[in-house]
């Protein structure tokens, strides 16, 4: 069946429902969002069987409308652009349930109560068109229980879908079919969730809490018990379980505060009630300090206190941590462990895990205890919760933000070494792991010719992880490295395409990256069809190496700064004017220099979650790597007959002057950073490099021809400068900007207008690059600019001096 999703009905507009609706709107789908009618909006007549209303639709839709508006205003934003809310139509169950007949997918997202869900399904059965998808978004109610009393067609097209909150940002979507669900329905949902919704879709069995929450909550509850037994503090645990372990910065206790302790406890209690093994049930029993926090309503951010509490003192705000023994709040104490000291400088997470597991101090003991419990749990629950180990790893990585899943962690330590560790602790691995070792297999995963395979316990052999044809994992292609230096690596990703990967801190752009770009283009022009620039890091690039610029400016090494800017400009011009296509694939942060590189690409293939912009103004500079030139050129090219030039210039000018950063790739088109009809967006970041490679191949096969540098860029000269100077002076006079802001604004306007030409004229790219470089250099020599750079480098805060 050729199934197309044009319209989705979301039944229930709570925190999850409204945000799921928003995410479907993000991808261009029209959404019908329904909820109950407020009690005060209806009046009952004398007859017991009919209800009449004296309220209008606004009153009857108050619950759903209020919920949607709260979602739109929330942070983080659930919509790529606020205007996408126009794709959502609201209504109520009483008046609008009939409208689901025109929907292609109906998603129930009401309260986690089986009886209420069944009542909703009774209504759905009255109006749903046969063949329409129907799913329940639940975090733990057994899916098969919802089938009671349902028609055959309903049962065949029904399954569970578990989005994680917030749906826009958390990448996991668990798909939980029943024995009655048609195979083609499951296949469709797995594919749609991946390609269109941008999710890591994981096929789950209908077992308690499915995969991610089953293991993730077990891991947290085990940690709670460990904390009591080993006497750790809140801040110590968050130090040990954060980025050093490949987990989010919020680590464990801070994450609990953000999510809400009540939410975690609800899942833990459900698991305690639903699992049948008595030994396992003990893992989900609440420690005394957790129960006391629940009783006190210390639930985290929603109640203003949890494991942490923000208080105001004489010296300002301070964040206190909870003493788990006394349950009193106290000032935080910095944590320091010898094991963590040994990991400094080890960037590879797998190498770091080995060090953590072998630590000789209290931290090392904690890690070993945690790993042993986790490995015992996951190995003994396969195949109960999943037949394939990669599904377990995918679920934990996408749902809980783990850099490595449980079996990947196990591989990092070494399967045999971990088994010995587990036996000594009295928590052995499951029998199938011992059988795996007996076959001669010594790891859960292996990589051959860039293809990752997993150990399949049923066949007792390795099988390729499905779907790899749509993903490029650079770590799997290390044997394809053609060239590298300290800051980047050039890999052959197949089909005549190379990829340059950054691996500096925050992927900042310095001399190594400049050298890498120039060398990569040189190699690609000689023997290959094209080049992509992308990486698997947390961010594409946080911009140029600001610290290096700051040090050279302090030493008044003006010639060195001048040369650095020239080389940066040369690099970006080579990106634009090479004989092979260059596709840049930004994701997450793509700031400053990372944005400038994207501006010069033949095509940008951006992840949907790309936060891109020219932010140099915030540190007292203007874009110096061709970004200012590029915006001047795009301003000139965008003008149409009848346009008011000064208004169009003002818009482009303010994008730089206000250091605007897109909150999504969709918004980057509005800022003029991405180009409609040229640049493209990938919803699923895991597909990004694959899509970038395909875009590069497409350009090459279209007969790519090296562009010619531009000499026809129309600039406004003094007519444009007059507007810039007048505007800057008015803002300064009104105390809306500082004197230094005024100076930076005037220098930015000077470049974008092509200098003080007496009349509009046509100039070359090189002419604008020279103006840009001169302005950048002059600002580097100003004390207030250096103060701003220092503030960013030392505190991360923008200084307005």
C-alpha positions as MATLAB code, in Angstrom:
seq = 'XXXXXXXXXXXXXXXXXXXXXXXXXXXXXXXXXXXXXXXXXXXXXXXXXXXXXXXXXXXXXXXXXXXXXXXXXXXXXXXXXXXXXXXXXXXXXXXXXXXXXXXXXXXXXXXXXXXXXXXXXXXXXXXXXXXXXXXXXXXXXXXXXXXXXXXXXXXXXXXXXXXXXXXXXXXXXXXXXXXXXXXXXXXXXXXXXXXXXXXXXXXXXXXXXXXXXXXXXXXXXXXXXXXXXXXXXXXXXXXXXXXXXXXXXXXXXXXXXXXXXXXXXXXXXXXXXXXXXXXXXXXXXXXXXXXXXXXXXXXXXXXXXXXXXXXXXXXXXXXXXXXXXXXXXXXXXXXXXXXXXXXXXXXXXXXXXXXXXXXXXXXXXXXXXXXXXXXXXXXXXXXXXXXXXXXXXXXXXXXXXXXXXXXXXXXXXXXXXXXXXXXXXXXXXXXXXXXXXXXXXXXXXXXXXXXXXXXXXXXXXXXXXXXXXXXXXXXXXXXXXXXXXXXXXXXXXXXXXXXXXXXXXXXXXXXXXXXXXXXXXXXXXXXXXXXXXXXXXXXXXXXXXXXXXXXXXXXXXXXXXXXXXXXXXXXXXXXXXXXXXXXXXXXXXXXXXXXXXXXXXXXXXXXXXXXXXXXXXXXXXXXXXXXXXXXXXXXXXXXXXXXXXXXXXXXXXXXXXXXXXXXXXXXXXXXXXXXXXXXXXXXXXXXXXXXXXXXXXXXXXXXXXXXXXXXXXXXXXXXXXXXXXXXXXXXXXXXXXXXXXXXXXXXXXXXXXXXXXXXXXXXXXXXXXXXXXXXXXXXXXXXXXXXXXXXXXXXXXXXXX';
ca = [
       0.000    0.000    0.000;
       1.334    3.419   -0.987;
       0.610    5.292    2.235;
       0.990    9.100    2.350;
       0.587   11.162    5.525;
      -1.065   14.490    4.711;
      -3.148   15.041    7.835;
      -2.655   13.769   11.375;
      -5.091   13.822   14.296;
      -3.592   14.165   17.771;
      -6.072   13.275   20.503;
      -5.017   14.981   23.724;
      -3.298   18.356   23.988;
      -1.270   17.968   27.175;
       2.479   18.496   27.342;
       3.155   15.560   25.018;
       0.147   15.893   22.724;
       0.616   19.580   21.926;
       4.316   19.095   21.277;
       3.804   16.028   19.093;
       1.346   18.139   17.085;
       3.982   20.851   16.759;
       6.589   18.413   15.498;
       4.285   17.113   12.780;
       3.668   20.752   11.835;
       7.465   21.162   11.634;
       7.630   18.676    8.767;
       4.759   20.244    6.831;
       1.884   17.995    7.915;
      -1.539   19.469    8.707;
      -2.616   18.555   12.236;
      -5.988   18.280   13.947;
      -5.429   18.697   17.702;
      -8.371   17.757   19.930;
      -9.109   17.709   23.651;
     -12.066   17.728   26.045;
     -14.642   20.500   26.388;
     -14.290   22.455   29.669;
     -17.065   21.690   32.132;
     -18.006   25.334   32.384;
     -18.585   25.509   28.601;
     -21.517   23.082   28.639;
     -24.917   23.063   30.285;
     -27.089   19.982   30.601;
     -30.757   20.089   29.618;
     -33.606   18.439   31.515;
     -33.239   15.219   29.524;
     -30.483   12.929   30.741;
     -29.474   11.805   27.280;
     -28.686   15.102   25.564;
     -26.335   17.948   26.242;
     -26.716   21.423   24.778;
     -24.242   24.234   24.907;
     -24.568   27.956   25.217;
     -20.850   28.503   24.766;
     -19.153   29.404   21.519;
     -16.279   27.456   19.945;
     -13.689   29.620   21.695;
     -15.024   28.582   25.084;
     -15.456   24.951   24.053;
     -11.894   24.800   22.708;
     -10.342   26.664   25.617;
      -8.394   23.669   26.966;
      -6.847   22.739   23.645;
      -6.136   26.349   22.630;
      -4.532   27.206   25.964;
      -2.396   24.067   25.792;
      -1.218   24.831   22.268;
      -0.365   28.441   23.097;
       1.547   27.317   26.199;
       3.519   24.902   24.040;
       4.331   27.527   21.410;
       5.612   29.920   24.099;
       7.604   27.246   25.932;
      11.368   26.883   25.992;
      12.834   24.944   24.278;
      10.544   25.836   21.407;
       8.620   22.893   19.924;
       8.308   24.573   16.502;
      11.072   25.248   13.983;
       9.265   28.532   13.243;
       6.295   30.002   15.119;
       4.459   30.496   11.821;
       4.265   26.697   11.480;
       1.532   26.789   14.149;
      -0.819   27.758   11.300;
      -0.689   24.110   10.228;
      -2.467   23.068   13.451;
      -6.270   23.201   13.695;
      -7.782   22.833   17.155;
     -11.073   21.359   18.256;
     -12.732   19.191   20.878;
     -13.764   15.570   21.212;
     -17.477   16.358   21.224;
     -17.702   18.626   18.177;
     -14.760   17.577   16.040;
     -14.090   13.853   16.511;
     -15.952   13.313   13.224;
     -13.120   15.166   11.447;
     -10.687   12.308   12.089;
     -12.375   10.571    9.127;
     -10.158   12.715    6.876;
      -6.919   11.966    8.725;
      -4.247    9.493    7.650;
      -2.855    8.850   11.122;
      -4.611    9.166   14.481;
      -2.391    9.444   17.565;
      -3.977    9.110   20.995;
      -2.055   11.044   23.665;
      -4.477   11.281   26.600;
      -3.660   10.613   30.247;
      -1.910    7.319   31.116;
      -5.104    5.563   32.142;
      -6.256    2.471   30.260;
      -9.957    3.113   30.896;
      -9.807    6.668   29.558;
      -7.855    5.511   26.519;
     -10.500    2.860   25.805;
     -13.277    5.482   25.964;
     -11.389    7.584   23.408;
     -10.997    4.529   21.169;
     -14.755    3.926   21.381;
     -15.249    7.365   19.810;
     -12.473    6.799   17.301;
     -14.152    3.601   16.082;
     -17.288    5.603   15.192;
     -15.521    7.974   12.799;
     -12.191    6.470   11.763;
     -11.872    5.442    8.109;
     -10.778    1.842    7.602;
      -7.072    1.526    6.841;
      -6.155    4.659    8.800;
      -3.184    4.295   11.148;
      -4.089    4.465   14.824;
      -1.437    4.562   17.556;
      -1.282    5.212   21.284;
       1.527    7.295   22.712;
       2.253    5.642   26.043;
       5.354    5.205   28.153;
       4.352    1.926   29.702;
       0.737    0.733   29.435;
       0.758   -2.711   27.766;
      -0.256   -2.157   24.163;
      -2.214   -5.414   23.797;
      -4.590   -4.374   26.586;
      -5.874   -1.543   24.411;
      -7.185   -3.956   21.761;
     -10.064   -5.318   23.844;
     -13.374   -4.690   22.095;
     -11.799   -3.205   18.978;
     -12.658   -4.118   15.369;
     -10.368   -6.259   13.234;
      -9.373   -3.307   11.038;
      -8.554   -1.211   14.114;
      -6.394   -4.002   15.549;
      -4.538   -4.553   12.276;
      -3.617   -0.861   11.956;
      -2.926   -0.213   15.633;
       0.316   -0.176   17.627;
       2.131    1.804   20.324;
       4.299    4.804   19.529;
       6.391    6.191   22.355;
       7.749    9.681   21.634;
      10.182   11.036   24.202;
       9.703   14.517   25.654;
      10.384   17.026   24.164;
       9.422   15.350   20.846;
      11.252   17.869   18.667;
      14.604   17.369   20.374;
      14.774   13.842   21.786;
      15.473   11.540   18.894;
      13.965    8.272   20.089;
      10.661    6.931   18.791;
       9.765    3.479   20.051;
       7.395    1.468   17.863;
       5.518   -1.258   19.786;
       3.323   -3.528   17.648;
       0.948   -6.201   18.912;
       0.457   -9.692   17.523;
      -2.435   -8.290   15.458;
      -0.544   -5.364   13.864;
       0.023   -5.793   10.119;
       3.683   -6.092    9.112;
       3.393   -3.331    6.501;
       2.067   -0.930    9.176;
       5.119   -1.580   11.342;
       7.477   -1.155    8.381;
       5.806    2.098    7.399;
       6.003    3.604   10.886;
       9.647    2.598   11.287;
      10.522    4.233    7.954;
       8.332    7.330    8.409;
       9.661    8.024   11.885;
      13.230    7.810   10.610;
      13.016    9.709    7.322;
      10.311   12.299    7.969;
      10.171   12.802   11.737;
      13.966   12.587   12.075;
      13.844    9.902   14.752;
      15.889    6.895   15.679;
      13.024    4.429   15.384;
      13.419    1.352   17.572;
      11.210   -1.688   17.248;
      10.189   -2.812   20.739;
       8.405   -5.757   22.270;
       5.271   -5.198   24.338;
       7.111   -5.578   27.657;
       7.067   -3.327   30.772;
       8.320    0.201   29.898;
       9.578   -1.136   26.532;
      13.358   -0.677   26.025;
      14.704    2.799   26.837;
      12.780    3.433   30.067;
      13.206   -0.160   31.214;
      16.999    0.071   31.098;
      17.400    3.817   31.645;
      15.255    3.889   34.770;
      16.903    0.695   36.026;
      20.275    2.442   35.644;
      19.080    5.494   37.594;
      17.416    3.462   40.352;
      20.524    1.296   40.709;
      22.544    4.479   41.040;
      20.219    5.767   43.791;
      20.911    2.594   45.766;
      24.653    2.892   45.049;
      24.731    6.460   46.346;
      23.359    5.292   49.668;
      25.709    2.328   49.912;
      28.885    4.171   48.832;
      28.225    7.549   50.447;
      28.512    9.810   47.399;
      27.171   13.357   47.266;
      24.802   14.717   44.637;
      27.487   16.837   42.996;
      29.988   13.965   43.022;
      27.592   11.691   41.150;
      26.832   14.371   38.581;
      30.569   14.856   38.068;
      31.022   11.108   37.543;
      27.997   10.514   35.304;
      28.182   13.497   32.950;
      30.267   14.107   29.805;
      33.256   12.111   31.104;
      31.023    9.019   30.826;
      29.585   10.094   27.471;
      26.325   11.299   29.028;
      24.606   14.732   28.867;
      25.963   17.656   30.927;
      22.931   17.391   33.186;
      24.253   13.957   34.230;
      21.936   12.172   36.703;
      20.517   14.343   39.483;
      20.267   17.501   37.401;
      18.415   15.500   34.745;
      16.005   14.228   37.410;
      15.296   17.839   38.404;
      14.634   18.850   34.804;
      12.421   15.859   33.964;
      10.688   15.858   37.342;
      11.288   13.341   40.111;
       7.589   12.436   40.079;
       7.835   11.371   36.431;
      10.797    9.118   37.156;
       9.121    7.635   40.226;
       5.931    6.947   38.265;
       7.863    4.826   35.755;
       9.836    3.132   38.556;
       6.633    2.276   40.470;
       4.997    0.927   37.316;
       8.016   -1.261   36.683;
       7.987   -2.438   40.291;
       4.373   -3.483   39.818;
       4.734   -4.954   36.315;
       7.926   -7.032   36.442;
       7.486  -10.495   37.876;
      10.991  -11.411   39.024;
      11.408  -10.601   42.731;
      15.129   -9.850   42.396;
      14.401   -7.348   39.628;
      11.565   -5.755   41.593;
      14.046   -4.742   44.306;
      15.898   -2.538   41.828;
      12.743   -0.428   41.440;
      12.003    0.005   45.143;
      12.308    3.640   46.165;
      15.157    4.459   48.564;
      14.063    6.315   51.693;
      15.517    9.655   50.567;
      13.565    9.496   47.281;
      10.312    8.729   49.049;
      10.924   11.615   51.466;
      11.523   13.988   48.538;
       8.266   12.861   46.935;
       6.422   13.383   50.234;
       7.947   16.879   50.535;
       7.101   17.638   46.897;
      10.754   18.342   46.136;
      10.229   17.297   42.535;
      12.834   19.436   40.785;
      12.490   22.490   38.579;
       8.680   22.380   38.576;
       8.613   22.879   42.376;
      11.738   25.105   42.509;
      13.722   22.516   44.427;
      14.805   18.935   44.041;
      18.329   17.611   44.202;
      19.377   21.215   43.644;
      17.869   24.469   44.888;
      18.583   28.010   43.777;
      18.686   30.583   46.582;
      19.485   34.274   46.787;
      22.183   35.397   49.166;
      24.071   38.577   49.906;
      26.545   37.908   47.099;
      23.844   36.935   44.561;
      22.213   33.698   43.514;
      23.690   30.386   44.560;
      22.749   26.820   43.694;
      22.732   24.492   46.695;
      22.758   20.708   46.570;
      20.768   18.289   48.701;
      22.627   16.346   51.402;
      21.155   12.871   50.892;
      21.864   11.885   54.504;
      20.373   14.857   56.317;
      18.035   16.021   53.496;
      19.229   19.573   54.065;
      20.529   21.886   51.341;
      24.175   22.911   51.498;
      26.727   24.764   49.338;
      28.196   22.595   46.629;
      31.710   21.242   47.049;
      33.862   20.725   43.965;
      34.492   17.063   43.273;
      37.906   15.666   42.430;
      38.886   12.059   41.758;
      42.200   10.590   40.674;
      40.458    8.425   38.074;
      38.941   11.484   36.409;
      42.314   13.203   36.389;
      43.687   10.275   34.390;
      41.081   10.815   31.673;
      42.099   14.402   30.937;
      43.308   14.674   27.371;
      41.610   11.418   26.331;
      39.071   12.513   23.727;
      38.076    9.055   22.506;
      35.149    7.903   24.652;
      36.031    4.216   24.321;
      39.569    4.804   25.557;
      38.165    6.885   28.403;
      35.786    4.108   29.487;
      38.713    1.714   29.890;
      40.415    4.175   32.247;
      37.230    4.731   34.257;
      36.647    0.998   34.698;
      40.206    0.411   35.906;
      40.352    3.282   38.414;
      41.911    2.485   41.788;
      39.983    5.031   43.852;
      36.387    5.399   44.989;
      35.366    6.614   41.524;
      36.800    3.518   39.886;
      34.898    1.350   42.361;
      31.704    3.223   41.507;
      32.183    2.772   37.766;
      32.892   -0.952   38.070;
      29.846   -1.460   40.259;
      27.657    0.490   37.811;
      28.972   -1.321   34.750;
      28.595   -4.745   36.363;
      24.966   -4.099   37.299;
      24.145   -2.648   33.853;
      25.806   -5.456   31.899;
      24.142   -8.117   34.031;
      20.753   -6.472   33.551;
      20.885   -5.930   29.785;
      22.344   -9.345   28.996;
      19.722  -11.165   31.054;
      16.903   -9.147   29.439;
      17.829  -10.011   25.861;
      15.799  -11.444   24.161;
      12.942  -10.564   26.548;
      12.812   -6.879   25.629;
      14.589   -7.045   22.250;
      15.900   -9.802   20.021;
      18.806   -7.717   18.724;
      21.374   -5.956   20.885;
      21.683   -2.952   18.565;
      18.083   -1.987   19.360;
      18.997   -1.734   23.045;
      21.969    0.499   22.276;
      20.003    2.660   19.829;
      17.226    3.197   22.389;
      19.538    4.332   25.184;
      21.579    6.611   22.920;
      18.548    8.293   21.352;
      16.291    8.360   24.413;
      18.730    9.145   27.224;
      21.541   10.841   25.307;
      24.165    8.170   26.026;
      27.122    8.417   23.676;
      27.593    4.650   23.932;
      24.846    2.111   24.500;
      25.227   -0.674   27.112;
      26.714   -3.260   24.741;
      29.017   -0.636   23.193;
      30.188    0.251   26.707;
      30.832   -3.433   27.332;
      32.890   -3.701   24.140;
      34.928   -0.653   25.221;
      36.013   -2.373   28.440;
      36.488   -5.711   26.701;
      33.857   -8.442   26.841;
      36.086  -11.022   28.527;
      37.489   -8.546   31.066;
      33.983   -7.414   31.982;
      32.767  -10.989   32.365;
      35.588  -11.693   34.829;
      34.675   -8.499   36.705;
      31.018   -9.551   36.845;
      31.779  -13.049   38.108;
      33.935  -11.701   40.915;
      31.008   -9.512   42.005;
      28.516  -12.375   41.901;
      26.547  -10.887   38.986;
      27.504  -13.032   35.993;
      26.590  -12.322   32.396;
      23.719  -14.209   30.772;
      24.508  -17.652   29.392;
      24.273  -16.471   25.771;
      27.242  -14.125   26.316;
      29.363  -17.031   27.554;
      28.224  -19.012   24.509;
      29.277  -16.112   22.283;
      32.776  -16.163   23.757;
      32.905  -19.946   23.299;
      32.287  -19.516   19.537;
      35.434  -17.394   19.286;
      33.567  -14.063   19.096;
      35.098  -11.596   21.550;
      32.972   -8.478   20.931;
      29.326   -7.580   20.436;
      30.118   -5.483   17.370;
      32.723   -5.583   14.644;
      33.466   -3.460   11.595;
      34.545   -4.814    8.194;
      35.041   -2.479    5.228;
      33.031    0.250    6.908;
      30.058   -2.049    7.655;
      29.127   -2.546   11.301;
      27.836   -5.983   12.309;
      26.308   -7.115   15.610;
      26.359  -10.499   17.300;
      23.031  -12.251   16.842;
      22.434  -14.724   19.621;
      19.818  -16.711   17.712;
      22.042  -17.578   14.752;
      25.246  -17.357   16.838;
      26.820  -15.241   14.092;
      27.412  -11.625   13.131;
      24.814   -9.804   11.042;
      25.028   -6.310    9.497;
      23.131   -3.632   11.429;
      20.138   -2.858    9.145;
      19.738    0.467    7.369;
      23.433    1.335    7.072;
      22.996    2.188    3.405;
      21.365    5.428    4.599;
      24.016    6.374    7.175;
      27.688    7.280    7.095;
      29.456    6.702   10.411;
      32.924    8.202   10.167;
      34.304    6.068   12.994;
      33.600    3.029   10.821;
      35.778    4.436    8.016;
      39.037    5.156    9.832;
      40.887    2.770    7.497;
      39.815    5.048    4.621;
      41.769    8.050    5.954;
      43.759    9.658    3.115;
      45.285   12.573    5.022;
      45.111   14.131    8.467;
      46.684   16.646   10.794;
      46.132   17.538   14.445;
      42.758   19.180   13.768;
      41.036   17.245   10.991;
      40.919   14.058    8.939;
      40.145   13.483    5.262;
      38.267   10.245    4.587;
      37.203    8.513    1.394;
      33.457    7.931    1.893;
      32.988    6.170   -1.423;
      31.637    6.870   -4.922;
      34.403    9.382   -5.607;
      33.501   11.655   -2.676;
      35.783   12.713    0.173;
      34.748   14.076    3.566;
      36.751   16.417    5.784;
      36.026   15.895    9.482;
      37.003   18.380   12.210;
      38.147   17.198   15.635;
      39.442   20.295   17.390;
      37.880   21.432   20.668;
      34.286   22.452   19.860;
      35.442   21.988   16.232;
      36.785   25.532   16.220;
      38.522   26.684   13.049;
      42.224   27.460   13.274;
      45.322   26.852   11.203;
      44.833   23.071   11.134;
      41.331   23.375    9.650;
      42.449   25.975    7.096;
      45.257   23.653    6.037;
      42.808   20.742    5.956;
      40.306   22.491    3.684;
      42.976   23.614    1.238;
      44.622   20.182    1.168;
      41.303   18.366    0.825;
      40.239   20.434   -2.169;
      43.659   19.902   -3.748;
      43.381   16.104   -3.353;
      39.724   16.050   -4.464;
      40.441   18.130   -7.581;
      43.135   15.680   -8.617;
      41.489   12.286   -8.125;
      37.890   12.595   -6.902;
      34.459   13.950   -7.846;
      33.634   16.113   -4.846;
      34.137   17.027   -1.205;
      31.786   17.148    1.761;
      32.643   18.896    5.025;
      30.900   17.386    8.035;
      31.443   15.532   11.269;
      29.807   13.392   13.944;
      30.733   15.761   16.787;
      28.319   17.446   19.161;
      28.574   20.610   17.024;
      29.620   21.330   13.455;
      31.790   24.272   14.529;
      31.680   26.895   17.278;
      33.554   29.305   14.966;
      37.083   30.567   14.589;
      39.742   30.023   17.244;
      39.055   33.238   19.137;
      41.721   32.545   21.740;
      44.425   32.606   19.084;
      43.211   35.959   17.722;
      43.127   37.344   21.278;
      46.702   36.282   22.062;
      48.066   37.703   18.811;
      46.225   40.986   19.404;
      47.633   41.256   22.941;
      51.117   40.752   21.504;
      50.319   43.307   18.763;
      51.257   40.770   16.098;
      49.298   42.590   13.421;
      51.063   40.976   10.474;
      50.253   37.530   11.861;
      46.578   38.474   12.337;
      46.484   39.908    8.826;
      47.941   36.666    7.449;
      45.497   34.555    9.463;
      42.530   36.510    8.059;
      43.914   36.293    4.516;
      44.277   32.519    4.848;
      40.782   32.197    6.298;
      39.374   34.191    3.399;
      41.439   32.137    0.948;
      40.067   28.935    2.464;
      36.456   30.006    2.021;
      37.085   31.299   -1.496;
      38.583   27.885   -2.368;
      35.392   26.310   -1.006;
      33.438   28.510   -3.430;
      35.817   28.443   -6.408;
      37.155   24.917   -6.708;
      36.825   22.691   -9.773;
      34.844   20.106   -7.784;
      31.578   20.623   -5.867;
      31.899   21.273   -2.125;
      28.923   20.509    0.111;
      28.992   21.636    3.759;
      26.868   19.711    6.278;
      26.321   21.786    9.440;
      24.456   20.574   12.502;
      23.854   21.959   15.992;
      26.154   24.997   16.451;
      27.521   26.460   13.225;
      28.667   29.860   14.399;
      30.975   32.552   13.052;
      33.587   30.841   10.894;
      31.438   27.704   10.685;
      28.649   29.825    9.244;
      31.031   31.616    6.860;
      32.241   28.295    5.470;
      28.616   27.272    4.909;
      27.905   30.569    3.129;
      30.604   29.747    0.572;
      29.561   26.147   -0.144;
      28.103   25.107   -3.483;
      25.329   23.572   -1.438;
      24.522   23.334    2.268;
      22.916   20.149    3.536;
      21.877   21.221    7.021;
      20.474   19.153    9.852;
      17.024   20.342   10.914;
      18.523   21.185   14.310;
      21.137   23.643   13.041;
      21.758   26.848   14.991;
      23.710   28.950   12.537;
      24.698   32.604   12.434;
      27.406   35.260   12.220;
      28.067   36.119   15.861;
      31.278   38.148   15.616;
      29.553   41.422   16.551;
      29.087   40.060   20.071;
      32.862   40.013   20.595;
      33.473   43.414   19.086;
      34.325   42.227   15.560;
      32.694   41.811   12.172;
      32.787   38.585   10.121;
      36.279   38.471    8.632;
      36.327   35.210    6.677;
      34.131   36.416    3.840;
      30.868   36.512    5.775;
      30.413   40.278    5.485;
      31.321   40.126    1.803;
      28.850   37.319    1.267;
      25.976   39.236    2.874;
      26.792   42.311    0.766;
      26.723   40.114   -2.330;
      23.496   38.378   -1.336;
      21.902   41.758   -0.680;
      22.807   42.881   -4.185;
      21.597   39.634   -5.790;
      18.296   39.697   -3.897;
      17.159   43.072   -5.221;
      14.185   43.003   -7.544;
      12.644   45.790   -9.553;
      10.659   48.025   -7.240;
      12.520   47.035   -4.068;
      13.562   49.810   -1.714;
      17.303   49.291   -1.557;
      17.895   50.846    1.849;
      15.235   48.647    3.470;
      16.776   45.510    1.965;
      20.261   46.603    3.072;
      19.003   47.310    6.578;
      17.604   43.764    6.881;
      20.906   42.141    5.858;
      22.900   44.555    7.995;
      20.868   43.792   11.137;
      21.293   40.037   10.732;
      25.015   40.564   11.345;
      24.766   43.574   13.664;
      22.349   41.782   15.994;
      24.381   38.546   15.815;
      21.230   36.646   14.876;
      21.437   32.866   15.160;
      18.751   30.634   13.686;
      16.864   28.410   16.096;
      16.488   25.817   13.345;
      17.544   25.218    9.763;
      14.089   26.390    8.687;
      14.699   29.770   10.309;
      18.127   30.025    8.648;
      16.340   30.496    5.314;
      14.535   33.534    6.764;
      17.869   35.004    7.894;
      19.308   34.703    4.382;
      21.952   32.203    5.489;
      20.441   29.240    3.647;
      19.219   29.669    0.072;
      15.795   28.418   -1.082;
      16.065   26.071   -4.047;
      19.784   25.458   -3.459;
      20.356   24.408    0.128;
      18.464   21.541    1.754;
      17.513   20.197    5.179;
      17.851   16.678    6.616;
      15.384   15.804    9.372;
      17.298   12.822   10.755;
      20.812   13.938   11.673;
      22.035   10.352   11.348;
      21.332   10.659    7.611;
      23.089   14.019    7.246;
      26.452   12.944    5.834;
      24.772   10.429    3.535;
      22.484   13.164    2.189;
      25.443   15.544    1.816;
      27.328   12.905   -0.147;
      24.320   12.375   -2.450;
      24.035   16.137   -2.973;
      27.719   16.238   -3.935;
      27.280   13.357   -6.383;
      24.240   15.094   -7.872;
      26.204   18.298   -8.476;
      29.071   16.352  -10.052;
      26.777   14.369  -12.343;
      24.972   17.522  -13.436;
      28.283   18.591  -14.984;
      29.735   20.839  -12.299;
      31.779   23.724  -13.705;
      34.132   25.838  -11.599;
      32.469   29.228  -10.969;
      34.149   32.505  -11.910;
      34.861   35.058   -9.186;
      32.364   37.882   -9.132;
      33.181   41.449  -10.244;
      29.614   42.666  -10.602;
      28.479   43.178   -7.015;
      26.396   46.318   -6.710;
      27.133   48.362   -3.569;
      25.424   51.579   -2.475;
      28.399   53.637   -1.324;
      27.605   56.863    0.532;
      23.836   56.536    0.068;
      23.870   53.339    2.079;
      26.454   54.633    4.533;
      24.256   57.590    5.345;
      21.495   55.263    6.520;
      23.926   53.136    8.571;
      25.590   56.115   10.236;
      22.300   57.869   10.956;
      20.814   54.722   12.448;
      23.873   54.000   14.582;
      23.980   57.566   15.851;
      20.277   57.485   16.747;
      20.700   54.201   18.645;
      23.721   55.609   20.488;
      21.969   58.875   21.339;
      19.003   56.944   22.695;
      21.297   54.802   24.887;
      20.328   51.655   22.972;
      23.953   50.911   22.143;
      27.356   51.780   23.500;
      29.918   53.953   21.793;
      31.874   50.857   20.837;
      28.751   49.260   19.338;
      28.406   52.402   17.238;
      31.979   52.060   15.981;
      31.492   48.398   15.059;
      28.206   49.198   13.312;
      29.834   51.902   11.217;
      32.685   49.599   10.195;
      30.231   46.848    9.253;
      28.181   49.303    7.200;
      31.347   50.626    5.545;
      32.172   47.151    4.229;
      28.633   46.212    3.193;
      28.237   49.514    1.321;
      31.574   49.137   -0.457;
      33.249   52.049    1.331;
      32.540   55.752    0.841;
      31.994   55.571   -2.910;
      30.251   58.709   -4.133;
      27.585   56.697   -5.971;
      26.393   53.100   -6.299;
      28.931   51.017   -8.189;
      29.890   47.485   -9.220;
      32.807   46.003   -7.278;
      34.588   42.642   -7.058;
      34.536   40.060   -4.293;
      38.219   40.737   -3.640;
      37.511   44.429   -3.189;
      34.972   43.617   -0.459;
      37.264   41.031    1.139;
      40.004   43.642    1.450;
      37.615   46.100    3.114;
      36.414   43.343    5.425;
      39.942   42.370    6.434;
      40.962   45.970    7.113;
      37.900   46.541    9.324;
      38.513   43.294   11.224;
      42.154   44.225   11.833;
      41.321   47.707   13.053;
      38.784   46.328   15.540;
      41.335   43.809   16.852;
      43.474   46.763   17.875;
      40.771   48.322   20.049;
      40.867   47.789   23.812;
      37.099   47.388   24.157;
      37.060   44.635   21.542;
      39.761   42.772   23.478;
      37.719   43.185   26.664;
      34.748   41.599   24.907;
      36.811   38.707   23.585;
      38.292   38.112   27.047;
      34.819   38.032   28.594;
      33.657   35.344   26.153;
      36.818   33.278   26.622;
      36.826   33.447   30.429;
      33.138   33.506   31.359;
      31.232   32.701   28.185;
      29.264   35.935   28.656;
      28.818   38.765   26.169;
      30.182   42.061   27.498;
      28.499   45.287   26.427;
      31.173   47.887   27.153;
];
